[in-house]
Every structure is written in C-alpha cells, then in structure tokens.
Amino acid sequence: MGTGFSTDTLRRGIEGSTAANLLSLYTDDAELRVVDRNTQPSSPRVLHGRDEIAELLEDVYSRDIKTHKLEECIVQGDRAAYTESCEYSDGVRVFAESMITLRDGKIAEQTMIQAWDE
C-alpha cells in the first residue's frame, strides 16, 4: 500500500466540510458501486472514474449535514472496510458500510451499502 490512504486521511475526508479531501483518496479510474433501497443489488448504481464520483460527493457535501462521522475503519494490506454515519439537520440519519480495494495508496474500487431513515 502506498502513502495516500490511512484511517486518519479517511476520517479527515469523511468528516470534512467539503468533498475535496475525500475525493483526493480515489484513483482517476476508481469504480464506486452503491447499493441501497433505490439501487438494489441486482441493479446497483455504478460510478466510473473520479469525475462521476466527484458529482456524487459534491452533492452529499452540499446538503445541510449536522454530523458526518467515520465510525470504524479496518485496513489490511490493499483492502479496507469502514462504517460511516451522518445526520442531516432535519434529523434524518444515514448509515453506510464500505469495502474498498486500494491501489498505490488510493481507493480503486468501493462497494457501499447504505440505509436511510424513512
């Protein structure tokens, strides 16, 4: 694993106030699969490349978020898993779990499963 990824850099990215720090942890050709109520396992949302991932992250960080927190992170070799939670100002909560593959210290592949309050 290279020097770009660590629990501390991931925490700063997730808990920061803009998408820029988190986005810097992805490779240019990263792939992000999102599974949730709207994009179920048989048809997940798949984002290809840093530009598509940037659109998603910029949307998330533009919202009125009260808290965004890295709960846990485990790194082993070129793989990592982490959980994050967030609460919007209106009280809606989101919980997500991710499994990632790292290349040269950056996120090359990510599968995220998320659940929202309804």
All heavy atoms as an XYZ file, in Angstrom:
925
protein
N       0.853     -1.179      0.000
C       0.000      0.000      0.000
C       0.892      1.233      0.000
O       1.906      1.282      0.680
C      -0.900     -0.026      1.242
C      -1.896      1.108      1.278
S      -3.144      0.948      2.581
C      -2.161      1.184      4.035
N       0.503      2.249     -0.742
C       1.259      3.497     -0.790
C       0.977      4.361      0.415
O       0.472      3.910      1.428
N       1.292      5.648      0.306
C       1.209      6.532      1.460
C      -0.066      7.362      1.532
O      -0.287      8.050      2.497
C       2.412      7.500      1.462
O       2.370      8.250      0.241
C       3.716      6.750      1.571
N      -0.942      7.318      0.509
C      -2.102      8.193      0.481
C      -3.216      7.828      1.427
O      -3.917      8.690      1.934
N      -3.418      6.541      1.707
C      -4.578      6.113      2.468
C      -4.202      5.720      3.886
O      -3.259      4.972      4.098
C      -5.257      4.923      1.790
C      -6.552      4.546      2.445
C      -7.731      5.141      2.051
C      -6.583      3.620      3.470
C      -8.935      4.812      2.668
C      -7.776      3.279      4.081
C      -8.953      3.877      3.678
N      -4.967      6.216      4.829
C      -4.853      5.798      6.228
C      -6.189      6.091      6.889
O      -7.031      6.812      6.346
C      -3.736      6.556      6.951
O      -4.107      7.910      7.153
N      -6.384      5.545      8.063
C      -7.610      5.836      8.804
C      -7.728      7.333      9.046
O      -8.819      7.906      8.932
C      -7.625      5.062     10.135
O      -7.598      3.657      9.845
C      -8.873      5.364     10.942
N      -6.613      7.985      9.342
C      -6.651      9.432      9.601
C      -7.042     10.235      8.362
O      -7.845     11.167      8.450
C      -5.310      9.925     10.147
C      -5.044      9.446     11.557
O      -6.012      9.158     12.299
O      -3.859      9.359     11.931
N      -6.483      9.889      7.187
C      -6.857     10.638      5.978
C      -8.313     10.364      5.600
O      -9.012     11.267      5.159
C      -5.937     10.326      4.782
O      -5.954      8.924      4.523
C      -4.527     10.801      5.026
N      -8.763      9.123      5.811
C     -10.163      8.806      5.547
C     -11.072      9.585      6.498
O     -12.072     10.155      6.077
C     -10.407      7.305      5.677
C     -11.836      6.842      5.386
C     -12.239      7.151      3.942
C     -11.974      5.355      5.680
N     -10.712      9.646      7.770
C     -11.507     10.399      8.748
C     -11.588     11.881      8.360
O     -12.655     12.486      8.374
C     -10.930     10.259     10.158
C     -11.744     10.992     11.232
C     -11.197     10.787     12.637
N     -10.911      9.417     12.958
C     -11.819      8.489     13.297
N     -13.093      8.814     13.318
N     -11.446      7.270     13.592
N     -10.458     12.464      7.990
C     -10.466     13.877      7.581
C     -11.340     14.089      6.354
O     -12.057     15.089      6.254
C      -9.043     14.372      7.327
C      -8.274     14.663      8.595
C      -6.984     15.430      8.313
N      -6.061     14.731      7.440
C      -5.140     13.853      7.842
N      -5.035     13.553      9.121
N      -4.344     13.272      6.981
N     -11.298     13.141      5.414
C     -12.113     13.259      4.213
C     -13.593     13.155      4.510
O     -14.384     13.991      4.068
N     -13.975     12.147      5.268
C     -15.393     11.928      5.574
C     -15.937     13.027      6.474
O     -17.040     13.526      6.254
C     -15.601     10.538      6.207
C     -15.442      9.464      5.126
C     -16.962     10.432      6.903
C     -15.472      8.046      5.641
N     -15.187     13.408      7.478
C     -15.685     14.363      8.464
C     -15.446     15.816      8.076
O     -15.864     16.724      8.781
C     -15.083     14.050      9.835
C     -15.537     12.681     10.344
C     -14.960     12.285     11.697
O     -14.209     13.082     12.304
O     -15.271     11.159     12.136
N     -14.808     16.045      6.934
C     -14.564     17.404      6.471
C     -15.835     18.070      5.969
O     -16.890     17.452      5.854
N     -15.716     19.340      5.646
C     -16.893     20.109      5.232
C     -17.050     20.205      3.710
O     -18.035     20.748      3.233
C     -16.827     21.512      5.839
O     -15.652     22.166      5.404
N     -16.080     19.670      2.968
C     -16.172     19.664      1.506
C     -15.795     18.276      0.988
O     -15.208     17.466      1.714
C     -15.235     20.700      0.858
O     -13.879     20.280      1.049
C     -15.455     22.090      1.422
N     -16.099     18.029     -0.278
C     -15.806     16.739     -0.898
C     -14.334     16.592     -1.296
O     -13.870     15.486     -1.530
C     -16.688     16.557     -2.127
N     -13.600     17.675     -1.346
C     -12.254     17.666     -1.923
C     -11.294     16.693     -1.241
O     -10.578     15.950     -1.927
C     -11.666     19.072     -1.905
N     -11.240     16.682      0.081
C     -10.304     15.785      0.771
C     -10.638     14.323      0.537
O      -9.753     13.505      0.296
C     -10.270     16.079      2.272
C      -9.536     17.352      2.597
O      -8.746     17.854      1.802
N      -9.800     17.897      3.759
N     -11.916     13.984      0.596
C     -12.317     12.601      0.362
C     -12.065     12.215     -1.094
O     -11.540     11.138     -1.375
C     -13.791     12.408      0.729
C     -14.325     10.978      0.675
C     -13.484     10.030      1.528
C     -15.772     10.953      1.130
N     -12.381     13.086     -2.012
C     -12.179     12.803     -3.429
C     -10.704     12.562     -3.757
O     -10.379     11.735     -4.605
C     -12.727     13.950     -4.278
C     -12.725     13.726     -5.774
C     -13.570     12.508     -6.158
C     -13.204     14.975     -6.497
N      -9.810     13.220     -3.059
C      -8.375     13.051     -3.316
C      -7.883     11.643     -2.984
O      -6.784     11.265     -3.405
C      -7.568     14.086     -2.523
O      -7.550     13.761     -1.137
N      -8.677     10.853     -2.270
C      -8.278      9.496     -1.913
C      -8.604      8.468     -2.997
O      -8.276      7.293     -2.857
C      -8.941      9.080     -0.596
C      -8.552      9.897      0.628
C      -9.318      9.407      1.851
C      -7.053      9.834      0.872
N      -9.258      8.890     -4.093
C      -9.652      7.979     -5.162
C      -8.676      8.046     -6.332
O      -8.165      9.123     -6.652
C     -11.049      8.334     -5.680
C     -12.160      7.977     -4.727
C     -12.548      8.859     -3.730
C     -12.818      6.750     -4.816
C     -13.569      8.532     -2.840
C     -13.837      6.418     -3.938
C     -14.198      7.310     -2.953
O     -15.205      6.988     -2.078
N      -8.469      6.904     -6.990
C      -7.693      6.894     -8.224
C      -8.525      7.558     -9.332
O      -9.746      7.674     -9.208
C      -7.347      5.445     -8.669
O      -8.561      4.730     -8.932
C      -6.515      4.721     -7.618
N      -7.870      7.965    -10.397
C      -8.583      8.590    -11.517
C      -9.619      7.645    -12.133
O     -10.660      8.088    -12.609
C      -7.606      9.040    -12.602
C      -6.759     10.229    -12.174
O      -7.177     10.962    -11.258
O      -5.682     10.416    -12.773
N      -9.320      6.344    -12.128
C     -10.203      5.359    -12.750
C     -11.003      4.538    -11.736
O     -11.456      3.434    -12.035
C      -9.400      4.430    -13.664
C      -8.373      3.604    -12.892
O      -8.046      3.937    -11.729
O      -7.885      2.601    -13.463
N     -11.205      5.064    -10.550
C     -11.913      4.338     -9.484
C     -13.331      3.974     -9.907
O     -13.939      4.634    -10.756
C     -11.958      5.185     -8.219
N     -13.841      2.903     -9.290
C     -15.219      2.490     -9.508
C     -15.913      2.407     -8.151
O     -15.381      1.825     -7.216
C     -15.282      1.135    -10.197
C     -16.709      0.670    -10.443
C     -16.779     -0.651    -11.165
O     -16.606     -0.638    -12.406
O     -16.988     -1.673    -10.493
N     -17.092      3.003     -8.067
C     -17.887      3.008     -6.835
C     -19.253      2.399     -7.138
O     -19.975      2.894     -8.011
C     -18.050      4.438     -6.309
C     -19.056      4.682     -5.184
C     -18.724      3.865     -3.940
C     -19.116      6.162     -4.850
N     -19.577      1.305     -6.438
C     -20.912      0.689     -6.541
C     -21.688      1.042     -5.289
O     -21.195      0.868     -4.182
C     -20.814     -0.828     -6.643
C     -20.296     -1.308     -7.962
C     -20.397     -2.799     -8.122
N     -19.929     -3.508     -6.928
C     -20.259     -4.757     -6.635
N     -21.067     -5.437     -7.409
N     -19.778     -5.335     -5.561
N     -22.924      1.523     -5.476
C     -23.774      1.914     -4.356
C     -25.008      1.020     -4.363
O     -25.714      0.927     -5.372
C     -24.204      3.399     -4.466
C     -25.097      3.776     -3.295
C     -22.981      4.311     -4.545
N     -25.262      0.383     -3.217
C     -26.441     -0.449     -3.038
C     -27.263      0.163     -1.917
O     -26.746      0.427     -0.829
C     -26.052     -1.906     -2.689
C     -27.294     -2.748     -2.413
C     -25.207     -2.521     -3.796
N     -28.536      0.425     -2.212
C     -29.440      0.969     -1.200
C     -30.873      0.632     -1.595
O     -31.095     -0.201     -2.480
C     -29.236      2.478     -0.998
C     -29.424      3.304     -2.256
O     -30.100      2.854     -3.203
O     -28.885      4.431     -2.298
N     -31.814      1.266     -0.976
C     -33.227      0.984     -1.242
C     -33.588      1.236     -2.710
O     -34.371      0.514     -3.311
C     -34.096      1.865     -0.344
C     -35.570      1.640     -0.514
C     -36.333      2.492      0.493
N     -37.750      2.210      0.429
C     -38.634      2.969     -0.225
N     -38.235      4.045     -0.864
N     -39.902      2.647     -0.226
N     -32.998      2.264     -3.302
C     -33.324      2.643     -4.679
C     -32.484      1.932     -5.727
O     -32.899      1.805     -6.871
C     -33.193      4.150     -4.853
C     -34.164      4.900     -3.970
O     -35.298      4.484     -3.785
N     -33.704      5.998     -3.387
N     -31.290      1.532     -5.370
C     -30.385      0.847     -6.298
C     -29.984     -0.471     -5.646
O     -28.927     -0.581     -5.041
C     -29.163      1.709     -6.639
O     -28.474      2.063     -5.436
C     -29.567      2.972     -7.374
N     -30.846     -1.445     -5.798
C     -30.712     -2.723     -5.110
C     -29.622     -3.590     -5.727
O     -29.110     -3.271     -6.805
C     -32.068     -3.397     -5.065
C     -33.039     -2.554     -4.235
C     -34.429     -3.144     -4.161
O     -34.729     -4.160     -4.750
N     -35.284     -2.479     -3.414
N     -29.242     -4.686     -5.054
C     -28.109     -5.494     -5.510
C     -28.173     -5.951     -6.968
O     -27.135     -6.046     -7.619
C     -28.137     -6.702     -4.562
C     -28.754     -6.175     -3.313
C     -29.794     -5.182     -3.774
N     -29.365     -6.208     -7.492
C     -29.456     -6.656     -8.882
C     -29.220     -5.528     -9.885
O     -28.972     -5.781    -11.060
C     -30.823     -7.291     -9.146
O     -31.848     -6.351     -8.908
N     -29.263     -4.284     -9.408
C     -29.061     -3.136    -10.286
C     -28.454     -1.975     -9.501
O     -29.082     -0.927     -9.337
C     -30.398     -2.725    -10.905
O     -30.197     -1.710    -11.845
N     -27.216     -2.148     -9.022
C     -26.607     -1.080     -8.221
C     -26.271      0.143     -9.068
O     -26.164      0.047    -10.292
C     -25.323     -1.732     -7.684
C     -24.973     -2.741     -8.726
C     -26.295     -3.249     -9.256
N     -26.100      1.257     -8.402
C     -25.604      2.454     -9.081
C     -24.092      2.307     -9.169
O     -23.435      2.060     -8.154
C     -25.969      3.697     -8.266
C     -25.482      4.990     -8.884
C     -25.941      6.179     -8.078
N     -25.506      7.403     -8.699
C     -25.612      8.597     -8.140
N     -26.173      8.730     -6.945
N     -25.182      9.675     -8.767
N     -23.549      2.404    -10.368
C     -22.110      2.243    -10.555
C     -21.553      3.529    -11.148
O     -21.988      3.981    -12.204
C     -21.778      1.041    -11.474
C     -20.269      0.890    -11.614
C     -22.399     -0.239    -10.930
N     -20.595      4.110    -10.438
C     -19.930      5.328    -10.884
C     -18.524      4.960    -11.353
O     -17.803      4.239    -10.652
C     -19.866      6.350     -9.754
C     -21.217      6.714     -9.132
C     -21.023      7.623     -7.935
C     -22.123      7.347    -10.162
N     -18.140      5.472    -12.512
C     -16.833      5.168    -13.090
C     -15.992      6.426    -13.135
O     -16.392      7.423    -13.734
C     -16.994      4.616    -14.513
C     -17.799      3.367    -14.570
N     -17.284      2.130    -14.284
C     -19.101      3.162    -14.879
C     -18.225      1.213    -14.409
N     -19.347      1.820    -14.772
N     -14.842      6.381    -12.513
C     -13.902      7.491    -12.578
C     -14.148      8.568    -11.532
O     -15.235      8.694    -10.982
N     -13.102      9.309    -11.298
C     -13.140     10.350    -10.267
C     -14.165     11.436    -10.569
O     -14.785     11.969     -9.663
C     -11.751     10.970    -10.095
C     -11.678     11.819     -8.833
C     -10.370     12.498     -8.660
N      -9.340     11.509     -8.399
C      -8.073     11.817     -8.238
N      -7.678     13.067     -8.308
N      -7.182     10.878     -8.021
N     -14.394     11.757    -11.855
C     -15.360     12.808    -12.192
C     -16.783     12.425    -11.774
O     -17.505     13.244    -11.205
C     -15.326     13.129    -13.690
C     -14.057     13.851    -14.099
O     -13.364     14.405    -13.219
O     -13.753     13.866    -15.305
N     -17.200     11.179    -12.052
C     -18.539     10.745    -11.648
C     -18.655     10.651    -10.127
O     -19.686     11.007     -9.553
C     -18.891      9.401    -12.297
C     -19.137      9.508    -13.777
C     -19.576      8.196    -14.413
O     -19.960      7.244    -13.686
O     -19.542      8.117    -15.655
N     -17.610     10.178     -9.481
C     -17.605     10.096     -8.012
C     -17.656     11.502     -7.424
O     -18.347     11.747     -6.431
C     -16.384      9.298     -7.518
C     -16.510      7.830     -7.971
C     -16.250      9.390     -5.996
C     -15.260      7.005     -7.780
N     -16.974     12.446     -8.048
C     -16.984     13.841     -7.579
C     -18.391     14.408     -7.579
O     -18.784     15.114     -6.631
C     -16.073     14.704     -8.443
N     -19.169     14.119     -8.619
C     -20.551     14.618     -8.675
C     -21.352     14.130     -7.481
O     -22.092     14.907     -6.867
C     -21.226     14.181     -9.972
C     -20.725     14.911    -11.194
C     -21.417     14.438    -12.470
O     -22.604     14.025    -12.384
O     -20.784     14.493    -13.533
N     -21.225     12.859     -7.156
C     -21.942     12.303     -6.003
C     -21.480     12.958     -4.710
O     -22.297     13.417     -3.901
C     -21.734     10.786     -5.920
C     -22.277     10.132     -4.646
C     -23.797     10.101     -4.659
C     -21.714      8.731     -4.483
N     -20.172     13.024     -4.505
C     -19.650     13.584     -3.256
C     -19.976     15.064     -3.109
O     -20.302     15.521     -2.004
C     -18.133     13.362     -3.164
C     -17.681     11.905     -3.036
C     -16.162     11.833     -2.982
C     -18.303     11.235     -1.821
N     -19.901     15.810     -4.192
C     -20.237     17.231     -4.119
C     -21.709     17.430     -3.767
O     -22.049     18.344     -3.016
C     -19.847     17.937     -5.415
C     -18.335     18.069     -5.540
C     -17.862     18.466     -6.919
O     -18.697     18.711     -7.819
O     -16.634     18.529     -7.103
N     -22.578     16.553     -4.281
C     -23.986     16.615     -3.907
C     -24.153     16.343     -2.412
O     -24.853     17.084     -1.714
C     -24.795     15.609     -4.724
C     -26.251     15.554     -4.289
O     -26.907     16.619     -4.237
O     -26.739     14.446     -3.991
N     -23.508     15.299     -1.921
C     -23.614     14.951     -0.493
C     -23.132     16.104      0.383
O     -23.814     16.517      1.322
C     -22.813     13.663     -0.175
C     -22.683     13.456      1.327
C     -23.472     12.461     -0.834
N     -21.966     16.651      0.078
C     -21.394     17.696      0.927
C     -22.060     19.060      0.759
O     -21.808     19.968      1.542
C     -19.882     17.778      0.735
C     -19.176     16.647      1.455
C     -18.991     15.416      0.839
C     -18.758     16.791      2.764
C     -18.381     14.364      1.504
C     -18.143     15.754      3.437
C     -17.964     14.538      2.800
O     -17.363     13.495      3.470
N     -22.931     19.197     -0.237
C     -23.665     20.453     -0.401
C     -24.941     20.477      0.450
O     -25.578     21.512      0.581
C     -24.046     20.662     -1.875
O     -25.056     19.752     -2.273
N     -25.287     19.353      1.033
C     -26.512     19.249      1.832
C     -26.297     19.775      3.239
O     -25.174     19.942      3.692
C     -26.978     17.798      1.882
C     -27.307     17.256      0.510
C     -27.685     15.815      0.579
N     -27.857     15.260     -0.765
C     -28.227     14.023     -0.999
N     -28.484     13.215      0.004
N     -28.357     13.611     -2.230
N     -27.399     20.001      3.940
C     -27.356     20.529      5.302
C     -27.111     19.383      6.285
O     -28.044     18.837      6.876
C     -28.668     21.257      5.615
C     -28.592     22.066      6.892
O     -27.479     22.249      7.423
O     -29.651     22.498      7.358
N     -25.844     18.998      6.425
C     -25.461     17.875      7.279
C     -25.073     18.392      8.659
O     -24.235     19.283      8.791
C     -24.288     17.087      6.659
C     -24.703     16.499      5.316
C     -23.818     15.989      7.610
C     -23.579     15.810      4.573
N     -25.678     17.813      9.663
C     -25.358     18.156     11.052
C     -24.069     17.462     11.477
O     -23.174     18.090     12.031
C     -26.526     17.738     11.949
C     -26.361     18.087     13.393
C     -27.626     17.693     14.163
C     -27.473     17.917     15.637
N     -28.677     17.478     16.368
N     -23.968     16.144     11.224
C     -22.757     15.390     11.554
C     -22.475     14.371     10.458
O     -23.394     13.816      9.860
C     -22.877     14.632     12.892
O     -23.950     13.701     12.809
C     -23.087     15.565     14.054
N     -21.223     14.138     10.207
C     -20.763     13.103      9.285
C     -19.550     12.490      9.957
O     -18.566     13.189     10.207
C     -20.394     13.730      7.943
C     -20.477     12.768      6.820
N     -20.599     13.164      5.523
C     -20.460     11.414      6.775
C     -20.649     12.111      4.730
N     -20.567     11.045      5.476
N     -19.615     11.196     10.286
C     -18.613     10.596     11.155
C     -18.124      9.250     10.633
O     -18.927      8.417     10.214
C     -19.228     10.411     12.547
C     -18.314      9.835     13.564
C     -19.018      9.724     14.904
C     -18.091      9.084     15.919
N     -18.753      8.841     17.183
N     -16.817      9.050     10.672
C     -16.234      7.740     10.432
C     -16.365      6.969     11.734
O     -15.825      7.372     12.763
C     -14.761      7.865     10.031
C     -14.016      6.542      9.831
C     -14.570      5.784      8.627
C     -12.532      6.789      9.683
N     -17.110      5.883     11.698
C     -17.337      5.087     12.906
C     -16.173      4.135     13.172
O     -15.632      4.107     14.269
C     -18.641      4.291     12.785
C     -19.881      5.142     12.627
C     -20.337      5.790     13.909
O     -19.949      5.336     15.001
O     -21.085      6.772     13.830
N     -15.833      3.334     12.165
C     -14.752      2.361     12.304
C     -14.057      2.195     10.968
O     -14.666      2.397      9.919
C     -15.295      0.997     12.735
C     -15.844      0.983     14.139
C     -16.146     -0.430     14.608
O     -15.290     -1.321     14.423
O     -17.236     -0.629     15.136
N     -12.794      1.806     11.009
C     -12.045      1.534      9.784
C     -11.021      0.452     10.093
O     -10.297      0.537     11.087
C     -11.336      2.797      9.291
S     -10.362      2.534      7.787
N     -10.984     -0.555      9.249
C     -10.009     -1.628      9.370
C      -9.262     -1.706      8.052
O      -9.885     -1.816      6.989
C     -10.690     -2.981      9.677
C     -11.419     -2.891     11.011
C      -9.680     -4.116      9.663
C     -12.332     -4.063     11.294
N      -7.943     -1.634      8.110
C      -7.100     -1.710      6.917
C      -6.237     -2.952      7.037
O      -5.599     -3.183      8.065
C      -6.197     -0.459      6.783
C      -5.336     -0.554      5.526
C      -7.022      0.811      6.789
N      -6.227     -3.760      5.976
C      -5.369     -4.936      5.938
C      -4.804     -5.067      4.528
O      -5.544     -5.367      3.585
C      -6.141     -6.192      6.324
C      -5.259     -7.410      6.405
C      -5.991     -8.611      6.982
O      -7.174     -8.553      7.284
N      -5.279     -9.700      7.113
N      -3.538     -4.767      4.397
C      -2.903     -4.822      3.087
C      -3.532     -3.816      2.138
O      -3.629     -2.632      2.448
N      -3.982     -4.312      0.981
C      -4.585     -3.424     -0.017
C      -6.112     -3.432      0.054
O      -6.785     -3.056     -0.904
C      -4.107     -3.783     -1.426
C      -4.562     -5.165     -1.865
O      -5.124     -5.918     -1.042
O      -4.359     -5.512     -3.053
N      -6.672     -3.823      1.185
C      -8.122     -3.844      1.387
C      -8.447     -3.077      2.668
O      -7.661     -3.038      3.600
C      -8.640     -5.282      1.540
C      -8.192     -6.234      0.471
C      -8.976     -6.153     -0.775
N     -10.204     -6.906     -0.603
C     -11.207     -6.835     -1.440
N     -11.137     -6.061     -2.492
N     -12.293     -7.523     -1.262
N      -9.623     -2.489      2.682
C     -10.090     -1.795      3.881
C     -11.607     -1.878      3.934
O     -12.271     -2.030      2.895
C      -9.626     -0.338      3.887
N     -12.122     -1.792      5.135
C     -13.568     -1.749      5.345
C     -13.829     -0.660      6.372
O     -13.038     -0.463      7.302
C     -14.078     -3.094      5.844
N     -14.929      0.063      6.174
C     -15.258      1.099      7.147
C     -16.755      1.345      7.208
O     -17.488      1.006      6.294
C     -14.492      2.394      6.867
C     -14.826      3.098      5.582
C     -15.814      4.079      5.538
C     -14.135      2.824      4.411
C     -16.107      4.757      4.361
C     -14.419      3.488      3.232
C     -15.404      4.453      3.216
O     -15.693      5.117      2.049
N     -17.169      1.919      8.322
C     -18.559      2.327      8.505
C     -18.576      3.826      8.762
O     -17.663      4.376      9.377
C     -19.236      1.591      9.675
O     -18.504      1.842     10.874
C     -19.303      0.100      9.430
N     -19.618      4.457      8.255
C     -19.785      5.892      8.482
C     -21.250      6.169      8.768
O     -22.129      5.411      8.360
C     -19.305      6.703      7.278
C     -20.029      6.411      5.998
C     -19.461      7.156      4.807
O     -19.493      8.406      4.791
O     -18.994      6.483      3.866
N     -21.480      7.239      9.478
C     -22.851      7.648      9.778
C     -22.964      9.148      9.579
O     -21.981      9.876      9.688
C     -23.229      7.287     11.215
O     -22.420      7.986     12.131
N     -24.179      9.574      9.259
C     -24.398     11.007      9.172
C     -25.813     11.327      9.612
O     -26.696     10.472      9.600
C     -24.059     11.556      7.802
S     -25.315     11.582      6.576
N     -25.965     12.537     10.054
C     -27.278     13.032     10.445
C     -27.476     14.386      9.787
O     -26.615     15.264      9.872
C     -27.392     13.179     11.956
C     -28.759     13.668     12.404
C     -28.905     13.805     13.912
O     -27.952     13.479     14.639
O     -29.973     14.259     14.347
N     -28.617     14.515      9.113
C     -28.962     15.785      8.493
C     -29.634     16.681      9.526
O     -30.126     16.203     10.554
C     -29.878     15.562      7.288
C     -29.150     14.939      6.128
C     -29.097     13.557      5.972
C     -28.480     15.721      5.202
C     -28.411     12.982      4.916
C     -27.797     15.157      4.146
C     -27.761     13.789      4.010
O     -27.073     13.224      2.960
N     -29.658     17.960      9.259
C     -30.245     18.924     10.194
C     -31.721     18.646     10.481
O     -32.213     18.987     11.547
C     -30.070     20.351      9.681
O     -28.694     20.676      9.682
N     -32.411     17.987      9.547
C     -33.830     17.664      9.775
C     -34.016     16.382     10.589
O     -35.130     15.932     10.794
C     -34.590     17.566      8.454
C     -34.098     16.435      7.554
O     -33.193     15.674      7.951
O     -34.640     16.312      6.438
N     -32.906     15.771     11.039
C     -32.972     14.577     11.872
C     -32.832     13.267     11.127
O     -32.686     12.210     11.749
N     -32.879     13.275      9.790
C     -32.721     12.048      9.009
C     -31.293     11.527      9.188
O     -30.332     12.288      9.117
C     -33.025     12.296      7.509
C     -32.648     11.090      6.657
C     -34.487     12.647      7.319
N     -31.197     10.224      9.431
C     -29.894      9.584      9.613
C     -29.607      8.616      8.468
O     -30.523      8.012      7.921
C     -29.837      8.837     10.937
C     -29.893      9.762     12.127
C     -29.933      8.963     13.421
N     -30.075      9.852     14.547
C     -29.079     10.180     15.366
N     -27.882      9.675     15.194
N     -29.289     10.999     16.375
N     -28.316      8.481      8.165
C     -27.848      7.555      7.138
C     -26.703      6.761      7.740
O     -25.866      7.305      8.468
C     -27.341      8.305      5.882
C     -26.897      7.325      4.802
C     -28.392      9.258      5.355
N     -26.668      5.468      7.438
C     -25.580      4.606      7.885
C     -25.065      3.867      6.661
O     -25.863      3.371      5.855
C     -26.072      3.606      8.935
C     -24.976      2.811      9.559
C     -24.196      3.370     10.560
C     -24.708      1.526      9.137
C     -23.169      2.637     11.146
C     -23.676      0.788      9.711
C     -22.912      1.347     10.720
N     -23.744      3.817      6.483
C     -23.161      3.164      5.312
C     -21.962      2.314      5.713
O     -21.213      2.668      6.625
C     -22.722      4.211      4.292
N     -21.820      1.213      5.015
C     -20.663      0.333      5.159
C     -19.997      0.216      3.804
O     -20.677      0.089      2.782
C     -21.091     -1.049      5.647
C     -21.743     -1.002      7.000
C     -21.269     -2.107      7.919
O     -20.504     -2.980      7.476
O     -21.672     -2.070      9.083
N     -18.678      0.269      3.786
C     -17.932      0.179      2.530
C     -16.814     -0.840      2.639
O     -16.163     -0.962      3.681
C     -17.309      1.532      2.171
O     -18.289      2.457      1.785
N     -16.592     -1.531      1.531
C     -15.439     -2.402      1.354
C     -14.671     -1.803      0.185
O     -15.262     -1.495     -0.857
C     -15.870     -3.825      1.031
C     -14.720     -4.754      0.707
S     -13.596     -5.040      2.096
C     -14.561     -6.167      3.065
N     -13.367     -1.590      0.369
C     -12.576     -0.955     -0.684
C     -11.325     -1.754     -1.008
O     -10.808     -2.505     -0.176
C     -12.203      0.503     -0.322
C     -11.380      0.565      0.957
C     -13.432      1.368     -0.184
C     -10.895      1.950      1.304
N     -10.879     -1.563     -2.228
C      -9.600     -2.089     -2.689
C      -8.712     -0.888     -2.985
O      -9.152      0.072     -3.639
C      -9.780     -2.937     -3.974
O     -10.679     -4.001     -3.687
C      -8.444     -3.495     -4.445
N      -7.493     -0.951     -2.494
C      -6.547      0.152     -2.662
C      -5.517     -0.187     -3.732
O      -5.131     -1.346     -3.889
C      -5.820      0.429     -1.343
C      -6.716      0.778     -0.157
C      -5.934      0.710      1.141
C      -7.336      2.147     -0.352
N      -5.102      0.843     -4.458
C      -4.008      0.727     -5.413
C      -3.113      1.938     -5.233
O      -3.575      3.074     -5.333
C      -4.530      0.663     -6.854
C      -3.413      0.492     -7.863
C      -3.844      0.408     -9.317
N      -5.243      0.344     -9.611
C      -5.918      1.326    -10.245
N      -5.321      2.438    -10.620
N      -7.203      1.173    -10.500
N      -1.856      1.695     -4.923
C      -0.898      2.785     -4.709
C      -1.405      3.790     -3.672
O      -1.235      5.000     -3.823
C      -0.578      3.497     -6.027
C       0.070      2.561     -7.044
O       0.845      1.678     -6.630
O      -0.209      2.705     -8.251
N      -2.054      3.283     -2.626
C      -2.495      4.142     -1.534
C      -3.766      4.922     -1.794
O      -4.113      5.818     -1.035
N      -4.474      4.596     -2.870
C      -5.727      5.286     -3.185
C      -6.832      4.261     -3.419
O      -6.572      3.109     -3.752
C      -5.558      6.173     -4.417
C      -4.626      7.353     -4.170
C      -4.696      8.323     -5.309
C      -3.802      9.510     -5.060
N      -4.453     10.571     -4.342
N      -8.065      4.707     -3.286
C      -9.218      3.833     -3.470
C      -9.424      3.584     -4.969
O      -9.666      4.525     -5.729
C     -10.482      4.456     -2.855
C     -10.284      4.688     -1.354
C     -11.698      3.572     -3.125
C     -11.367      5.542     -0.703
N      -9.333      2.304     -5.364
C      -9.535      1.924     -6.759
C     -10.928      1.338     -6.973
O     -11.524      1.533     -8.035
C      -8.473      0.926     -7.195
N     -11.439      0.621     -5.980
C     -12.772      0.025     -6.054
C     -13.446      0.174     -4.704
O     -12.797      0.017     -3.670
C     -12.695     -1.463     -6.404
C     -12.110     -1.755     -7.761
C     -11.964     -3.250     -8.011
O     -12.350     -4.061     -7.142
O     -11.459     -3.605     -9.078
N     -14.733      0.458     -4.727
C     -15.500      0.592     -3.495
C     -16.908      0.070     -3.724
O     -17.532      0.368     -4.741
C     -15.567      2.055     -3.050
C     -16.407      2.277     -1.812
C     -16.435      3.735     -1.379
O     -15.824      4.606     -1.999
N     -17.131      4.011     -0.299
N     -17.379     -0.717     -2.778
C     -18.778     -1.116     -2.739
C     -19.346     -0.559     -1.446
O     -18.817     -0.847     -0.365
C     -18.951     -2.639     -2.784
O     -18.392     -3.131     -4.007
C     -20.423     -3.028     -2.692
N     -20.387      0.254     -1.567
C     -21.005      0.884     -0.404
C     -22.466      0.442     -0.302
O     -23.204      0.515     -1.287
C     -20.950      2.418     -0.509
C     -21.650      3.119      0.633
S     -21.452      4.920      0.625
C     -22.129      5.375     -0.947
N     -22.836      0.001      0.877
C     -24.225     -0.341      1.164
C     -24.711      0.678      2.179
O     -24.078      0.862      3.227
C     -24.335     -1.770      1.721
C     -23.792     -2.758      0.687
C     -25.786     -2.089      2.099
C     -23.642     -4.162      1.201
N     -25.801      1.361      1.865
C     -26.287      2.425      2.741
C     -27.762      2.267      3.042
O     -28.525      1.762      2.226
C     -25.992      3.799      2.156
C     -26.666      4.092      0.842
C     -26.336      5.482      0.315
O     -25.607      6.246      0.940
N     -26.871      5.808     -0.832
N     -28.132      2.729      4.233
C     -29.531      2.731      4.656
C     -29.869      4.110      5.194
O     -29.084      4.708      5.936
C     -29.751      1.668      5.736
N     -31.031      4.595      4.802
C     -31.531      5.907      5.211
C     -32.760      5.733      6.096
O     -33.552      4.810      5.885
C     -31.970      6.712      3.994
C     -30.875      7.145      3.077
C     -30.057      6.356      2.311
C     -30.472      8.480      2.827
N     -29.193      7.132      1.601
C     -29.429      8.443      1.888
C     -30.926      9.728      3.302
C     -28.808      9.585      1.426
C     -30.293     10.850      2.823
C     -29.252     10.799      1.904
N     -32.973      6.660      7.036
C     -34.237      6.717      7.744
C     -35.333      6.996      6.734
O     -35.122      7.731      5.768
C     -34.254      7.873      8.759
C     -33.512      7.549     10.032
O     -33.235      6.363     10.296
O     -33.210      8.492     10.793
N     -36.486      6.420      6.973
C     -37.635      6.709      6.093
C     -38.774      7.257      6.914
O     -38.912      7.016      8.053
C     -38.086      5.438      5.400
C     -37.014      4.984      4.410
C     -37.503      3.854      3.532
O     -38.678      3.840      3.155
O     -36.678      2.997      3.227
